[in-house]
Amino acid sequence: MDTPNQKFNTAVSPTWCPGCGNYGIWQALKTALFELRLETHQVFISYDIGCFGNGCNFTKTYAFHSLHGRALPPAAGAKLGNKNLTVLALSGDGGAYGEGIQHLIHSARYNIDVAYLVANNQRFSLTAGQASPTTRANAKTPTTPFGEIKQPINSLLLSLMSGTTFLARGFAGDQKHLAEIIKQAIEHKGFAHIDILQPCVTFNKENSYEWYKNVIYKLEEHKYNPSDRKKAIEKTQEFELENKMPIGVIYKEDRKTYEEQIPQLEEESLCYQKLDKINSLQK
Amino acid sequence: MGNKHEIAIKIGGEAGFGIKTAGLSLARTLFNKGFGVFGYSEYPSLIRGGHNTYQINVANRKIMSATVNIDILVALNQETIELHAAELGKNSVIIHDGLKIKRDVKNIDIPLMELASKTGNELARNTVSLGAVAYLIGFEESAMNEELTEKFGTKGKKVLNMNKEAVRLGYNFIKNNYSSLISHYSLLSGKTKISGDKKVEEYKEASANTHLMTANEAVADGMIQAGCKLYSAYPMTPATSIMHILAAKQREYNLVVHQAEDEISAIGVALGAATTGVRSATGTSGGGFALMTENLGLAAMTETPVVIINSQRPAPATGLPTWTEQGDLQFMIRAAHGEFPRIVIAPGDAQEAYYMVQDGFNLAEKFQVPVIFLMDKIISESDFSLYDIETNKIQIKRKGFIDDNELERIENYKRYELTSTGISRRAVPCQVNGTHIINSDEHDEYGFSTERSEMRTKMVDKRFKKVKLMETEIPEPIMYGDVNADLTIVGWGSVKGAVIDAIEEYKNIKIREYKKKSVNFLHIVYLWPFQSKRVKAVLSGARNILLVENNKTGQLGELIRQETGIEIKNKFLKYDGRPFFREEIINKIEAFK
């Protein structure tokens, strides 16, 4: 178990397209878990349904392959059930910002201690490339043959406004940088949301690795202070206003987590509580 | 006339008048005096305004249903008189404060408002009316004291004394002006508390194991008793009070109540917690259940135990939010896409709700399937008299886990191992050597996604294999009454109370012996997997069958035909949002040829 791959790979090989952004994210995730010295049995990952969600087969931890858009509720449930677990939820942009967007908003509000990694390739790729909530205006896809007429969602701003206490953006093409962010997200006490820019080499020819490299820059190279909420709001809108995409930690605050404020969980996780000597029906 | 075996008291008025509060106080008082009580409330889906009633049927035996006929109607507004005039008989009496009484009906005009003002609180007129009722039914003035102390004791002496004064004023007003009426409505005969009924020995003074409670209260306590540690839900009438009760008790009993952002999340959180080994549940009404259905299938596919409570109300869509119906039976049996085993349990009253929800947790865990606990408004929100409740009757049986030592010895743990029973053992997160995928995709024995044809077939068969064992473990339907009867009534869930009370009362109706029919009742509580053999055996031997259901299409009838080939032609169906009242069933039995 000397390397992230030895420790966290299963016997099943990835089924992603060659060049898919998921490889970079996957590698960064395993590196983060490895460098945090986490054991496979201490980690619980709830997966979306989609290309990224299929990663449950390749990554050795306790895994819950849930439903499309519904990765967060089981993650919250697992954390409430066993507070000792390191809990992550992994989703694509379709599930995270479309089908199950309410769970993002409310998990942020609860500040449950879950790290939410959203692989954002601006497409529904497992269903063959339809427009997603993050697809840029005018993009042509099988469901928008004359160009997308809807505005893309600003998921970072939405997340921040909803109460996310750790907000970051990563890039699948920079594994080392992304691994650092994932590590911080896992270590952060509370809801951590990372939007991960990810090319889809098969269904999104426009937003390629090269395209992203031209618009992204690293926040930590600009003496950025992620505890400044006003600045964070500005950073989440930079692409719309200035065509630039900051990557790195955009916002971070210390706030009590949901489960920390539940006295029933103070001593022992729910799953270890004894079930004998219960006496209901007390008047 | 002397004492009656049963009387019905209805308090009616506008929402906000304290109808339920007053009614429940009286019901508790009667129950604590050793009477059998059934409390039934009707109210619209509004917070202020609208017509509210609380009806108490009280008897010197156990009763579980409301009657149409009312003996004492406490009318706090004119509307109550208009709406309930038809429910009054020739000996009924209306207690009111200067309202117009059109019919030639006994009435007591009592200045409730004026008397309430004397206590310093005009709003206390509901309490004044309780004093009036207490006198009429033959109680002493102090009868309500215990309940008032229970209710207002924590609010200070002043409030308590004010309420006692309100009762006293109402009581004395009747005593001084209408004392002749008492003989008509008294539940008591001399000093004997309960008399004249062979079942008296069943009824005891209030003690630790008797309770007046709704099925929602009972199910909440049953969940606590079953070791449920996580309840995740979203408010929806008539299931909401389960969450209120558990939320209030969560610190005392160390469970977590999570109010989710919607029903989809509510069940998702329950499933997540269940995967860590926690006994978890969610609860809603039909509309919320509809939102949960995709996750119901997820529970089935991942073989995650969960208990889902659905307290039905008239549907589809928003329907009649605060009324009752049994419209979801077929939906529960078929809900979600695809084919998978599940267990559906429908208790008939609060006592069954308390015990059977505990059984539900054991079954969910043993078989690793979703268990649907099906109730409806009439049992969720009516007050039942419970006797001899044993908290340790249903033991917690933790099943289906693999222990740490064995897990460490195993080379490759298979979460979905193909076994002879279809049940495979669960490793839970944090157990070393147990990592696996709890997989929504079809999967192999380890949990890895697979699309191979032979494995798909094996896994579907694995999940369905459990049904065989389930069928042997699930309790049989319950037959009330003699096996050989002229008429067999068949029903499920909440019709139980009205049917059993009706059969009992029908026995005492004075008609010529040769005209008298013997009647029994087959109550199917564990509805799925369906107990085909037992139901077929009972029904094929029955002389006449009457199906009683609170829905339009006779869904249990359809199910019986599907599972046994027996078609029940005589159906008594009701779908006006109201439960079956006892007389309706009695009339049906009498008319049956």
Contacts between the chains, C-beta under 8 A, distances in Angstrom:
chain1	res1	chain2	res2	distance
A	10	B	448	7.5
A	12	B	448	5.8
A	39	B	432	7.6
A	40	B	435	5.0
A	41	B	429	6.9
A	41	B	430	5.9
A	41	B	431	6.2
A	41	B	432	5.1
A	41	B	433	7.2
A	41	B	434	6.4
A	41	B	435	5.7
A	42	B	429	8.0
A	42	B	430	6.4
A	44	B	275	7.9
A	44	B	276	7.9
A	44	B	429	4.8
A	46	B	272	6.8
A	49	B	440	6.7
A	54	B	449	7.2
A	56	B	437	5.1
A	56	B	439	7.1
A	56	B	449	7.8
A	57	B	437	6.7
A	57	B	448	5.4
A	57	B	449	5.4
A	60	B	435	5.6
A	61	B	435	5.8
A	62	B	275	7.9
A	62	B	429	4.1
A	62	B	430	8.0
A	62	B	434	7.6
A	62	B	435	5.3
A	62	B	436	7.1
A	62	B	438	7.8
A	63	B	435	7.6
A	63	B	436	7.3
A	63	B	437	4.4
A	63	B	438	6.7
A	63	B	439	7.8
A	63	B	447	7.8
A	64	B	271	7.9
A	64	B	272	6.7
A	64	B	275	6.0
A	64	B	302	7.5
A	64	B	437	7.7
A	64	B	438	4.6
A	65	B	437	5.7
A	65	B	438	6.9
A	65	B	439	4.7
A	65	B	440	4.7
A	65	B	441	6.0
A	65	B	449	7.5
A	66	B	268	7.0
A	66	B	298	6.6
A	66	B	440	5.9
A	67	B	268	7.9
A	67	B	294	5.7
A	67	B	295	6.7
A	67	B	298	5.6
A	67	B	440	6.1
A	70	B	264	6.6
A	70	B	265	7.9
A	70	B	268	5.4
A	70	B	294	7.9
A	70	B	295	7.1
A	70	B	298	8.0
A	72	B	265	7.6
A	72	B	268	7.6
A	73	B	260	7.0
A	73	B	264	7.2
A	73	B	265	4.3
A	73	B	266	7.8
A	73	B	267	7.7
A	73	B	268	2.6
A	73	B	269	4.7
A	73	B	271	7.6
A	73	B	272	6.3
A	74	B	268	5.2
A	74	B	269	7.1
A	74	B	271	5.4
A	74	B	272	3.3
A	74	B	275	7.1
A	75	B	272	6.2
A	76	B	258	7.8
A	76	B	265	8.0
A	76	B	268	7.9
A	76	B	269	5.2
A	76	B	272	6.2
A	77	B	230	7.1
A	77	B	232	7.0
A	77	B	268	6.7
A	77	B	269	3.9
A	77	B	270	6.2
A	77	B	271	6.2
A	77	B	272	2.3
A	77	B	273	3.9
A	77	B	274	7.3
A	77	B	275	7.5
A	77	B	276	7.8
A	77	B	280	7.2
A	78	B	272	4.3
A	78	B	273	6.7
A	78	B	275	6.1
A	78	B	276	5.5
A	78	B	429	6.7
A	79	B	272	7.8
A	80	B	230	6.1
A	80	B	256	5.6
A	80	B	258	6.6
A	80	B	269	7.0
A	80	B	272	7.6
A	80	B	273	5.4
A	80	B	278	8.0
A	81	B	229	7.8
A	81	B	230	6.6
A	81	B	272	6.8
A	81	B	273	3.7
A	81	B	274	7.5
A	81	B	275	7.3
A	81	B	276	3.3
A	81	B	277	7.2
A	81	B	278	4.2
A	81	B	280	7.5
A	82	B	276	4.2
A	82	B	277	7.9
A	82	B	278	7.9
A	82	B	428	7.7
A	82	B	429	5.9
A	82	B	430	6.1
A	84	B	430	6.1
A	85	B	276	7.3
A	85	B	429	5.5
A	85	B	430	6.4
A	102	B	261	5.3
A	102	B	262	6.3
A	102	B	265	7.3
A	103	B	261	6.9
A	103	B	265	5.8
A	103	B	268	7.8
A	105	B	261	7.5
A	106	B	260	7.7
A	106	B	261	3.9
A	106	B	265	7.0
A	262	B	256	5.9
A	263	B	251	6.1
A	264	B	250	6.2
A	264	B	251	6.2
A	264	B	254	4.8
A	264	B	255	6.6
A	264	B	256	5.6
A	265	B	256	7.0
A	269	B	276	7.6
A	270	B	229	4.3
A	270	B	230	6.1
A	270	B	255	7.5
A	270	B	256	6.3
A	270	B	273	6.8
A	270	B	276	7.4
A	270	B	278	4.7
A	271	B	229	7.8
A	271	B	276	4.4
A	271	B	277	4.5
A	271	B	278	4.9
A	271	B	428	6.6
A	273	B	229	6.2
A	273	B	254	6.1
A	275	B	227	3.6
A	275	B	279	7.6
A	275	B	396	5.1
A	275	B	398	7.2
A	276	B	396	7.6
A	278	B	224	6.4
A	278	B	225	5.6
A	278	B	227	6.3
A	278	B	253	7.1
A	278	B	391	7.7
A	278	B	396	7.9
A	279	B	391	5.7
A	280	B	221	4.1
A	280	B	222	7.1
A	280	B	224	4.3
A	280	B	225	4.1
A	280	B	253	7.5
A	280	B	391	5.8
A	281	B	209	7.8
A	281	B	211	6.5
A	281	B	221	5.1
A	281	B	225	7.5
A	281	B	354	7.8
A	281	B	389	6.2
A	281	B	391	5.7
A	283	B	208	7.1
A	283	B	211	7.7
